Amino acid sequence: MRSSFASHRGLTLMKSPNSRQEASRRRWAVACAMVGLALVSGVIGTLTHKPSDISTKASTGPFSYFPTD
């Protein structure tokens, strides 16, 4: 039979996180989700990008709607 004064009595209970720790954990989770979404979007955009989609000559300005050719 085990002694009641044994140094190890089984599983030790941990203190539950308080509301400040939970809010901090939620903030970190949201920030990591946003960064992850941005990275995934960038990778998908890079993989689906075709070099011929972008013209070499930028056509911006007040007269960009009129053809110059």
N, CA, C and O atoms as a Maestro MAE file, in Angstrom:
{
 s_m_m2io_version
 :::
 2.0.0
}

f_m_ct {
 s_m_title
 :::
 protein
 m_atom[276] {
  # First column is atom index #
  i_m_mmod_type
  r_m_x_coord
  r_m_y_coord
  r_m_z_coord
  i_m_residue_number
  s_m_chain_name
  s_m_pdb_residue_name
  s_m_pdb_atom_name
  i_m_atomic_number
  :::
  1 25 0.832 -1.178 0.000 1 A "MET " " N  " 7
  2 3 0.000 0.000 0.000 1 A "MET " " CA " 6
  3 2 0.882 1.250 0.000 1 A "MET " " C  " 6
  4 15 1.888 1.309 0.707 1 A "MET " " O  " 8
  5 25 0.497 2.243 -0.796 2 A "ARG " " N  " 7
  6 3 1.304 3.463 -0.895 2 A "ARG " " CA " 6
  7 2 1.076 4.361 0.307 2 A "ARG " " C  " 6
  8 15 -0.004 4.397 0.896 2 A "ARG " " O  " 8
  9 25 2.096 5.058 0.638 3 A "SER " " N  " 7
  10 3 2.005 5.996 1.747 3 A "SER " " CA " 6
  11 2 1.331 7.270 1.267 3 A "SER " " C  " 6
  12 15 1.496 7.649 0.108 3 A "SER " " O  " 8
  13 25 0.600 7.921 2.103 4 A "SER " " N  " 7
  14 3 -0.042 9.181 1.741 4 A "SER " " CA " 6
  15 2 0.960 10.320 1.675 4 A "SER " " C  " 6
  16 15 0.641 11.411 1.203 4 A "SER " " O  " 8
  17 25 2.186 10.060 2.155 5 A "PHE " " N  " 7
  18 3 3.231 11.081 2.136 5 A "PHE " " CA " 6
  19 2 4.204 10.890 0.972 5 A "PHE " " C  " 6
  20 15 5.292 11.466 0.974 5 A "PHE " " O  " 8
  21 25 3.825 10.100 -0.003 6 A "ALA " " N  " 7
  22 3 4.684 9.877 -1.165 6 A "ALA " " CA " 6
  23 2 4.848 11.177 -1.939 6 A "ALA " " C  " 6
  24 15 3.951 12.019 -1.979 6 A "ALA " " O  " 8
  25 25 6.022 11.318 -2.552 7 A "SER " " N  " 7
  26 3 6.310 12.580 -3.238 7 A "SER " " CA " 6
  27 2 5.501 12.719 -4.526 7 A "SER " " C  " 6
  28 15 5.228 13.840 -4.957 7 A "SER " " O  " 8
  29 25 5.124 11.639 -5.132 8 A "HIS " " N  " 7
  30 3 4.383 11.710 -6.395 8 A "HIS " " CA " 6
  31 2 3.026 11.059 -6.207 8 A "HIS " " C  " 6
  32 15 2.940 9.863 -5.930 8 A "HIS " " O  " 8
  33 25 1.983 11.828 -6.353 9 A "ARG " " N  " 7
  34 3 0.630 11.323 -6.121 9 A "ARG " " CA " 6
  35 2 -0.175 11.188 -7.401 9 A "ARG " " C  " 6
  36 15 -1.403 11.140 -7.333 9 A "ARG " " O  " 8
  37 25 0.439 11.126 -8.526 10 A "GLY " " N  " 7
  38 3 -0.305 10.996 -9.770 10 A "GLY " " CA " 6
  39 2 -0.250 12.284 -10.566 10 A "GLY " " C  " 6
  40 15 0.703 13.053 -10.453 10 A "GLY " " O  " 8
  41 25 -1.260 12.513 -11.360 11 A "LEU " " N  " 7
  42 3 -1.295 13.692 -12.219 11 A "LEU " " CA " 6
  43 2 -1.497 14.949 -11.398 11 A "LEU " " C  " 6
  44 15 -2.297 14.981 -10.464 11 A "LEU " " O  " 8
  45 25 -0.763 15.970 -11.760 12 A "THR " " N  " 7
  46 3 -0.951 17.252 -11.077 12 A "THR " " CA " 6
  47 2 -1.881 18.112 -11.920 12 A "THR " " C  " 6
  48 15 -1.778 18.140 -13.147 12 A "THR " " O  " 8
  49 25 -2.761 18.790 -11.271 13 A "LEU " " N  " 7
  50 3 -3.716 19.650 -11.975 13 A "LEU " " CA " 6
  51 2 -3.064 20.976 -12.302 13 A "LEU " " C  " 6
  52 15 -2.318 21.535 -11.498 13 A "LEU " " O  " 8
  53 25 -3.355 21.473 -13.492 14 A "MET " " N  " 7
  54 3 -2.814 22.763 -13.898 14 A "MET " " CA " 6
  55 2 -3.878 23.828 -13.712 14 A "MET " " C  " 6
  56 15 -5.077 23.556 -13.762 14 A "MET " " O  " 8
  57 25 -3.420 25.016 -13.503 15 A "LYS " " N  " 7
  58 3 -4.325 26.141 -13.336 15 A "LYS " " CA " 6
  59 2 -4.911 26.523 -14.693 15 A "LYS " " C  " 6
  60 15 -4.176 26.581 -15.679 15 A "LYS " " O  " 8
  61 25 -6.179 26.778 -14.766 16 A "SER " " N  " 7
  62 3 -6.795 27.168 -16.041 16 A "SER " " CA " 6
  63 2 -6.384 28.590 -16.395 16 A "SER " " C  " 6
  64 15 -6.175 29.414 -15.504 16 A "SER " " O  " 8
  65 25 -6.265 28.888 -17.695 17 A "PRO " " N  " 7
  66 3 -5.840 30.239 -18.088 17 A "PRO " " CA " 6
  67 2 -6.911 31.274 -17.754 17 A "PRO " " C  " 6
  68 15 -8.109 31.004 -17.844 17 A "PRO " " O  " 8
  69 25 -6.456 32.453 -17.371 18 A "ASN " " N  " 7
  70 3 -7.419 33.514 -17.068 18 A "ASN " " CA " 6
  71 2 -7.850 34.210 -18.357 18 A "ASN " " C  " 6
  72 15 -7.355 33.891 -19.438 18 A "ASN " " O  " 8
  73 25 -8.755 35.141 -18.237 19 A "SER " " N  " 7
  74 3 -9.324 35.778 -19.430 19 A "SER " " CA " 6
  75 2 -8.276 36.559 -20.211 19 A "SER " " C  " 6
  76 15 -8.369 36.653 -21.435 19 A "SER " " O  " 8
  77 25 -7.291 37.115 -19.536 20 A "ARG " " N  " 7
  78 3 -6.229 37.855 -20.226 20 A "ARG " " CA " 6
  79 2 -5.372 36.926 -21.074 20 A "ARG " " C  " 6
  80 15 -4.991 37.271 -22.192 20 A "ARG " " O  " 8
  81 25 -5.075 35.758 -20.543 21 A "GLN " " N  " 7
  82 3 -4.287 34.785 -21.308 21 A "GLN " " CA " 6
  83 2 -5.088 34.247 -22.490 21 A "GLN " " C  " 6
  84 15 -4.538 34.038 -23.572 21 A "GLN " " O  " 8
  85 25 -6.373 34.024 -22.289 22 A "GLU " " N  " 7
  86 3 -7.220 33.542 -23.386 22 A "GLU " " CA " 6
  87 2 -7.334 34.578 -24.492 22 A "GLU " " C  " 6
  88 15 -7.294 34.228 -25.672 22 A "GLU " " O  " 8
  89 25 -7.476 35.853 -24.129 23 A "ALA " " N  " 7
  90 3 -7.551 36.918 -25.130 23 A "ALA " " CA " 6
  91 2 -6.238 37.023 -25.897 23 A "ALA " " C  " 6
  92 15 -6.237 37.219 -27.113 23 A "ALA " " O  " 8
  93 25 -5.128 36.894 -25.190 24 A "SER " " N  " 7
  94 3 -3.828 36.941 -25.853 24 A "SER " " CA " 6
  95 2 -3.678 35.766 -26.819 24 A "SER " " C  " 6
  96 15 -3.165 35.927 -27.926 24 A "SER " " O  " 8
  97 25 -4.122 34.601 -26.399 25 A "ARG " " N  " 7
  98 3 -4.040 33.425 -27.270 25 A "ARG " " CA " 6
  99 2 -4.913 33.605 -28.503 25 A "ARG " " C  " 6
  100 15 -4.524 33.217 -29.605 25 A "ARG " " O  " 8
  101 25 -6.102 34.199 -28.319 26 A "ARG " " N  " 7
  102 3 -6.987 34.452 -29.471 26 A "ARG " " CA " 6
  103 2 -6.364 35.454 -30.423 26 A "ARG " " C  " 6
  104 15 -6.422 35.274 -31.639 26 A "ARG " " O  " 8
  105 25 -5.764 36.514 -29.879 27 A "ARG " " N  " 7
  106 3 -5.106 37.519 -30.729 27 A "ARG " " CA " 6
  107 2 -3.984 36.894 -31.544 27 A "ARG " " C  " 6
  108 15 -3.863 37.159 -32.740 27 A "ARG " " O  " 8
  109 25 -3.168 36.071 -30.909 28 A "TRP " " N  " 7
  110 3 -2.079 35.398 -31.623 28 A "TRP " " CA " 6
  111 2 -2.626 34.480 -32.701 28 A "TRP " " C  " 6
  112 15 -2.070 34.409 -33.797 28 A "TRP " " O  " 8
  113 25 -3.716 33.773 -32.399 29 A "ALA " " N  " 7
  114 3 -4.300 32.858 -33.376 29 A "ALA " " CA " 6
  115 2 -4.818 33.625 -34.592 29 A "ALA " " C  " 6
  116 15 -4.625 33.191 -35.727 29 A "ALA " " O  " 8
  117 25 -5.469 34.754 -34.359 30 A "VAL " " N  " 7
  118 3 -5.995 35.564 -35.466 30 A "VAL " " CA " 6
  119 2 -4.851 36.143 -36.284 30 A "VAL " " C  " 6
  120 15 -4.900 36.138 -37.514 30 A "VAL " " O  " 8
  121 25 -3.819 36.644 -35.607 31 A "ALA " " N  " 7
  122 3 -2.674 37.213 -36.329 31 A "ALA " " CA " 6
  123 2 -1.975 36.140 -37.165 31 A "ALA " " C  " 6
  124 15 -1.602 36.395 -38.310 31 A "ALA " " O  " 8
  125 25 -1.795 34.951 -36.605 32 A "CYS " " N  " 7
  126 3 -1.158 33.866 -37.360 32 A "CYS " " CA " 6
  127 2 -2.023 33.419 -38.527 32 A "CYS " " C  " 6
  128 15 -1.503 33.084 -39.592 32 A "CYS " " O  " 8
  129 25 -3.341 33.410 -38.337 33 A "ALA " " N  " 7
  130 3 -4.235 33.034 -39.437 33 A "ALA " " CA " 6
  131 2 -4.156 34.053 -40.563 33 A "ALA " " C  " 6
  132 15 -4.162 33.678 -41.736 33 A "ALA " " O  " 8
  133 25 -4.083 35.343 -40.224 34 A "MET " " N  " 7
  134 3 -3.989 36.378 -41.261 34 A "MET " " CA " 6
  135 2 -2.672 36.272 -42.021 34 A "MET " " C  " 6
  136 15 -2.653 36.384 -43.247 34 A "MET " " O  " 8
  137 25 -1.578 36.059 -41.308 35 A "VAL " " N  " 7
  138 3 -0.278 35.923 -41.965 35 A "VAL " " CA " 6
  139 2 -0.254 34.668 -42.838 35 A "VAL " " C  " 6
  140 15 0.286 34.690 -43.944 35 A "VAL " " O  " 8
  141 25 -0.830 33.594 -42.348 36 A "GLY " " N  " 7
  142 3 -0.900 32.365 -43.131 36 A "GLY " " CA " 6
  143 2 -1.717 32.536 -44.392 36 A "GLY " " C  " 6
  144 15 -1.330 32.059 -45.459 36 A "GLY " " O  " 8
  145 25 -2.849 33.218 -44.277 37 A "LEU " " N  " 7
  146 3 -3.685 33.469 -45.450 37 A "LEU " " CA " 6
  147 2 -2.955 34.338 -46.472 37 A "LEU " " C  " 6
  148 15 -3.047 34.098 -47.676 37 A "LEU " " O  " 8
  149 25 -2.232 35.346 -45.991 38 A "ALA " " N  " 7
  150 3 -1.475 36.201 -46.904 38 A "ALA " " CA " 6
  151 2 -0.378 35.408 -47.615 38 A "ALA " " C  " 6
  152 15 -0.156 35.589 -48.812 38 A "ALA " " O  " 8
  153 25 0.305 34.535 -46.884 39 A "LEU " " N  " 7
  154 3 1.356 33.734 -47.508 39 A "LEU " " CA " 6
  155 2 0.793 32.759 -48.534 39 A "LEU " " C  " 6
  156 15 1.349 32.604 -49.622 39 A "LEU " " O  " 8
  157 25 -0.304 32.107 -48.190 40 A "VAL " " N  " 7
  158 3 -0.916 31.165 -49.128 40 A "VAL " " CA " 6
  159 2 -1.414 31.900 -50.367 40 A "VAL " " C  " 6
  160 15 -1.253 31.409 -51.484 40 A "VAL " " O  " 8
  161 25 -2.017 33.073 -50.181 41 A "SER " " N  " 7
  162 3 -2.488 33.854 -51.326 41 A "SER " " CA " 6
  163 2 -1.327 34.271 -52.221 41 A "SER " " C  " 6
  164 15 -1.440 34.227 -53.446 41 A "SER " " O  " 8
  165 25 -0.221 34.673 -51.619 42 A "GLY " " N  " 7
  166 3 0.950 35.054 -52.398 42 A "GLY " " CA " 6
  167 2 1.529 33.888 -53.181 42 A "GLY " " C  " 6
  168 15 1.922 34.046 -54.337 42 A "GLY " " O  " 8
  169 25 1.584 32.721 -52.556 43 A "VAL " " N  " 7
  170 3 2.110 31.544 -53.250 43 A "VAL " " CA " 6
  171 2 1.197 31.152 -54.402 43 A "VAL " " C  " 6
  172 15 1.674 30.851 -55.496 43 A "VAL " " O  " 8
  173 25 -0.098 31.153 -54.169 44 A "ILE " " N  " 7
  174 3 -1.039 30.815 -55.240 44 A "ILE " " CA " 6
  175 2 -0.954 31.840 -56.366 44 A "ILE " " C  " 6
  176 15 -0.979 31.466 -57.539 44 A "ILE " " O  " 8
  177 25 -0.854 33.117 -56.033 45 A "GLY " " N  " 7
  178 3 -0.725 34.153 -57.047 45 A "GLY " " CA " 6
  179 2 0.551 34.009 -57.850 45 A "GLY " " C  " 6
  180 15 0.557 34.234 -59.061 45 A "GLY " " O  " 8
  181 25 1.632 33.633 -57.181 46 A "THR " " N  " 7
  182 3 2.900 33.444 -57.875 46 A "THR " " CA " 6
  183 2 2.849 32.236 -58.800 46 A "THR " " C  " 6
  184 15 3.381 32.276 -59.910 46 A "THR " " O  " 8
  185 25 2.217 31.173 -58.350 47 A "LEU " " N  " 7
  186 3 2.151 29.962 -59.167 47 A "LEU " " CA " 6
  187 2 1.215 30.113 -60.365 47 A "LEU " " C  " 6
  188 15 1.443 29.488 -61.400 47 A "LEU " " O  " 8
  189 25 0.173 30.923 -60.246 48 A "THR " " N  " 7
  190 3 -0.786 31.068 -61.338 48 A "THR " " CA " 6
  191 2 -0.488 32.261 -62.233 48 A "THR " " C  " 6
  192 15 -1.185 32.469 -63.227 48 A "THR " " O  " 8
  193 25 0.527 33.046 -61.906 49 A "HIS " " N  " 7
  194 3 0.875 34.246 -62.674 49 A "HIS " " CA " 6
  195 2 1.567 33.863 -63.979 49 A "HIS " " C  " 6
  196 15 2.470 33.027 -63.987 49 A "HIS " " O  " 8
  197 25 1.147 34.465 -65.060 50 A "LYS " " N  " 7
  198 3 1.812 34.274 -66.349 50 A "LYS " " CA " 6
  199 2 2.598 35.540 -66.673 50 A "LYS " " C  " 6
  200 15 2.056 36.638 -66.547 50 A "LYS " " O  " 8
  201 25 3.826 35.422 -67.076 51 A "PRO " " N  " 7
  202 3 4.631 36.620 -67.373 51 A "PRO " " CA " 6
  203 2 4.045 37.457 -68.507 51 A "PRO " " C  " 6
  204 15 4.312 38.657 -68.568 51 A "PRO " " O  " 8
  205 25 3.272 36.879 -69.390 52 A "SER " " N  " 7
  206 3 2.724 37.649 -70.498 52 A "SER " " CA " 6
  207 2 1.504 38.480 -70.096 52 A "SER " " C  " 6
  208 15 1.011 39.277 -70.895 52 A "SER " " O  " 8
  209 25 1.015 38.303 -68.872 53 A "ASP " " N  " 7
  210 3 -0.148 39.061 -68.417 53 A "ASP " " CA " 6
  211 2 0.153 40.541 -68.214 53 A "ASP " " C  " 6
  212 15 -0.731 41.385 -68.361 53 A "ASP " " O  " 8
  213 25 1.385 40.851 -67.881 54 A "ILE " " N  " 7
  214 3 1.747 42.239 -67.594 54 A "ILE " " CA " 6
  215 2 2.428 42.831 -68.825 54 A "ILE " " C  " 6
  216 15 3.390 42.269 -69.348 54 A "ILE " " O  " 8
  217 25 1.922 43.954 -69.269 55 A "SER " " N  " 7
  218 3 2.565 44.605 -70.415 55 A "SER " " CA " 6
  219 2 3.809 45.335 -69.937 55 A "SER " " C  " 6
  220 15 3.889 45.751 -68.781 55 A "SER " " O  " 8
  221 25 4.764 45.485 -70.815 56 A "THR " " N  " 7
  222 3 6.004 46.151 -70.447 56 A "THR " " CA " 6
  223 2 5.819 47.655 -70.346 56 A "THR " " C  " 6
  224 15 6.536 48.318 -69.597 56 A "THR " " O  " 8
  225 25 4.869 48.199 -71.088 57 A "LYS " " N  " 7
  226 3 4.625 49.635 -71.063 57 A "LYS " " CA " 6
  227 2 3.397 49.922 -70.198 57 A "LYS " " C  " 6
  228 15 2.305 49.419 -70.463 57 A "LYS " " O  " 8
  229 25 3.591 50.720 -69.184 58 A "ALA " " N  " 7
  230 3 2.472 51.062 -68.303 58 A "ALA " " CA " 6
  231 2 1.548 52.028 -69.028 58 A "ALA " " C  " 6
  232 15 2.005 53.006 -69.621 58 A "ALA " " O  " 8
  233 25 0.255 51.756 -68.980 59 A "SER " " N  " 7
  234 3 -0.699 52.631 -69.675 59 A "SER " " CA " 6
  235 2 -1.594 53.326 -68.659 59 A "SER " " C  " 6
  236 15 -2.784 53.037 -68.543 59 A "SER " " O  " 8
  237 25 -0.992 54.239 -67.938 60 A "THR " " N  " 7
  238 3 -1.769 55.035 -66.987 60 A "THR " " CA " 6
  239 2 -1.593 56.501 -67.327 60 A "THR " " C  " 6
  240 15 -0.599 56.886 -67.943 60 A "THR " " O  " 8
  241 25 -2.522 57.293 -66.943 61 A "GLY " " N  " 7
  242 3 -2.458 58.719 -67.208 61 A "GLY " " CA " 6
  243 2 -3.787 59.210 -67.759 61 A "GLY " " C  " 6
  244 15 -4.725 58.430 -67.922 61 A "GLY " " O  " 8
  245 25 -3.864 60.496 -68.042 62 A "PRO " " N  " 7
  246 3 -5.146 61.062 -68.484 62 A "PRO " " CA " 6
  247 2 -5.559 60.618 -69.880 62 A "PRO " " C  " 6
  248 15 -6.747 60.648 -70.198 62 A "PRO " " O  " 8
  249 25 -4.611 60.203 -70.728 63 A "PHE " " N  " 7
  250 3 -4.929 59.837 -72.107 63 A "PHE " " CA " 6
  251 2 -4.753 58.335 -72.345 63 A "PHE " " C  " 6
  252 15 -4.560 57.915 -73.485 63 A "PHE " " O  " 8
  253 25 -4.814 57.537 -71.306 64 A "SER " " N  " 7
  254 3 -4.562 56.104 -71.471 64 A "SER " " CA " 6
  255 2 -5.710 55.382 -72.157 64 A "SER " " C  " 6
  256 15 -5.538 54.245 -72.597 64 A "SER " " O  " 8
  257 25 -6.873 56.009 -72.259 65 A "TYR " " N  " 7
  258 3 -8.011 55.354 -72.921 65 A "TYR " " CA " 6
  259 2 -7.992 55.535 -74.431 65 A "TYR " " C  " 6
  260 15 -8.738 54.858 -75.139 65 A "TYR " " O  " 8
  261 25 -7.165 56.422 -74.933 66 A "PHE " " N  " 7
  262 3 -7.102 56.670 -76.361 66 A "PHE " " CA " 6
  263 2 -5.939 55.864 -76.945 66 A "PHE " " C  " 6
  264 15 -4.832 55.900 -76.408 66 A "PHE " " O  " 8
  265 25 -6.180 55.143 -78.033 67 A "PRO " " N  " 7
  266 3 -5.088 54.380 -78.640 67 A "PRO " " CA " 6
  267 2 -4.030 55.299 -79.253 67 A "PRO " " C  " 6
  268 15 -4.363 56.308 -79.875 67 A "PRO " " O  " 8
  269 25 -2.770 54.948 -79.077 68 A "THR " " N  " 7
  270 3 -1.687 55.758 -79.634 68 A "THR " " CA " 6
  271 2 -1.099 55.128 -80.882 68 A "THR " " C  " 6
  272 15 -0.288 55.770 -81.550 68 A "THR " " O  " 8
  273 25 -1.466 53.911 -81.227 69 A "ASP " " N  " 7
  274 3 -0.910 53.243 -82.402 69 A "ASP " " CA " 6
  275 2 -1.660 53.609 -83.647 69 A "ASP " " C  " 6
  276 15 -1.324 53.134 -84.732 69 A "ASP " " O  " 8
  :::
 }
 m_bond[275] {
  # First column is bond index #
  i_m_from
  i_m_to
  i_m_order
  :::
  1 1 2 1
  2 2 3 1
  3 3 4 2
  4 3 5 1
  5 5 6 1
  6 6 7 1
  7 7 8 2
  8 7 9 1
  9 9 10 1
  10 10 11 1
  11 11 12 2
  12 11 13 1
  13 13 14 1
  14 14 15 1
  15 15 16 2
  16 15 17 1
  17 17 18 1
  18 18 19 1
  19 19 20 2
  20 19 21 1
  21 21 22 1
  22 22 23 1
  23 23 24 2
  24 23 25 1
  25 25 26 1
  26 26 27 1
  27 27 28 2
  28 27 29 1
  29 29 30 1
  30 30 31 1
  31 31 32 2
  32 31 33 1
  33 33 34 1
  34 34 35 1
  35 35 36 2
  36 35 37 1
  37 37 38 1
  38 38 39 1
  39 39 40 2
  40 39 41 1
  41 41 42 1
  42 42 43 1
  43 43 44 2
  44 43 45 1
  45 45 46 1
  46 46 47 1
  47 47 48 2
  48 47 49 1
  49 49 50 1
  50 50 51 1
  51 51 52 2
  52 51 53 1
  53 53 54 1
  54 54 55 1
  55 55 56 2
  56 55 57 1
  57 57 58 1
  58 58 59 1
  59 59 60 2
  60 59 61 1
  61 61 62 1
  62 62 63 1
  63 63 64 2
  64 63 65 1
  65 65 66 1
  66 66 67 1
  67 67 68 2
  68 67 69 1
  69 69 70 1
  70 70 71 1
  71 71 72 2
  72 71 73 1
  73 73 74 1
  74 74 75 1
  75 75 76 2
  76 75 77 1
  77 77 78 1
  78 78 79 1
  79 79 80 2
  80 79 81 1
  81 81 82 1
  82 82 83 1
  83 83 84 2
  84 83 85 1
  85 85 86 1
  86 86 87 1
  87 87 88 2
  88 87 89 1
  89 89 90 1
  90 90 91 1
  91 91 92 2
  92 91 93 1
  93 93 94 1
  94 94 95 1
  95 95 96 2
  96 95 97 1
  97 97 98 1
  98 98 99 1
  99 99 100 2
  100 99 101 1
  101 101 102 1
  102 102 103 1
  103 103 104 2
  104 103 105 1
  105 105 106 1
  106 106 107 1
  107 107 108 2
  108 107 109 1
  109 109 110 1
  110 110 111 1
  111 111 112 2
  112 111 113 1
  113 113 114 1
  114 114 115 1
  115 115 116 2
  116 115 117 1
  117 117 118 1
  118 118 119 1
  119 119 120 2
  120 119 121 1
  121 121 122 1
  122 122 123 1
  123 123 124 2
  124 123 125 1
  125 125 126 1
  126 126 127 1
  127 127 128 2
  128 127 129 1
  129 129 130 1
  130 130 131 1
  131 131 132 2
  132 131 133 1
  133 133 134 1
  134 134 135 1
  135 135 136 2
  136 135 137 1
  137 137 138 1
  138 138 139 1
  139 139 140 2
  140 139 141 1
  141 141 142 1
  142 142 143 1
  143 143 144 2
  144 143 145 1
  145 145 146 1
  146 146 147 1
  147 147 148 2
  148 147 149 1
  149 149 150 1
  150 150 151 1
  151 151 152 2
  152 151 153 1
  153 153 154 1
  154 154 155 1
  155 155 156 2
  156 155 157 1
  157 157 158 1
  158 158 159 1
  159 159 160 2
  160 159 161 1
  161 161 162 1
  162 162 163 1
  163 163 164 2
  164 163 165 1
  165 165 166 1
  166 166 167 1
  167 167 168 2
  168 167 169 1
  169 169 170 1
  170 170 171 1
  171 171 172 2
  172 171 173 1
  173 173 174 1
  174 174 175 1
  175 175 176 2
  176 175 177 1
  177 177 178 1
  178 178 179 1
  179 179 180 2
  180 179 181 1
  181 181 182 1
  182 182 183 1
  183 183 184 2
  184 183 185 1
  185 185 186 1
  186 186 187 1
  187 187 188 2
  188 187 189 1
  189 189 190 1
  190 190 191 1
  191 191 192 2
  192 191 193 1
  193 193 194 1
  194 194 195 1
  195 195 196 2
  196 195 197 1
  197 197 198 1
  198 198 199 1
  199 199 200 2
  200 199 201 1
  201 201 202 1
  202 202 203 1
  203 203 204 2
  204 203 205 1
  205 205 206 1
  206 206 207 1
  207 207 208 2
  208 207 209 1
  209 209 210 1
  210 210 211 1
  211 211 212 2
  212 211 213 1
  213 213 214 1
  214 214 215 1
  215 215 216 2
  216 215 217 1
  217 217 218 1
  218 218 219 1
  219 219 220 2
  220 219 221 1
  221 221 222 1
  222 222 223 1
  223 223 224 2
  224 223 225 1
  225 225 226 1
  226 226 227 1
  227 227 228 2
  228 227 229 1
  229 229 230 1
  230 230 231 1
  231 231 232 2
  232 231 233 1
  233 233 234 1
  234 234 235 1
  235 235 236 2
  236 235 237 1
  237 237 238 1
  238 238 239 1
  239 239 240 2
  240 239 241 1
  241 241 242 1
  242 242 243 1
  243 243 244 2
  244 243 245 1
  245 245 246 1
  246 246 247 1
  247 247 248 2
  248 247 249 1
  249 249 250 1
  250 250 251 1
  251 251 252 2
  252 251 253 1
  253 253 254 1
  254 254 255 1
  255 255 256 2
  256 255 257 1
  257 257 258 1
  258 258 259 1
  259 259 260 2
  260 259 261 1
  261 261 262 1
  262 262 263 1
  263 263 264 2
  264 263 265 1
  265 265 266 1
  266 266 267 1
  267 267 268 2
  268 267 269 1
  269 269 270 1
  270 270 271 1
  271 271 272 2
  272 271 273 1
  273 273 274 1
  274 274 275 1
  275 275 276 2
  :::
 }
}
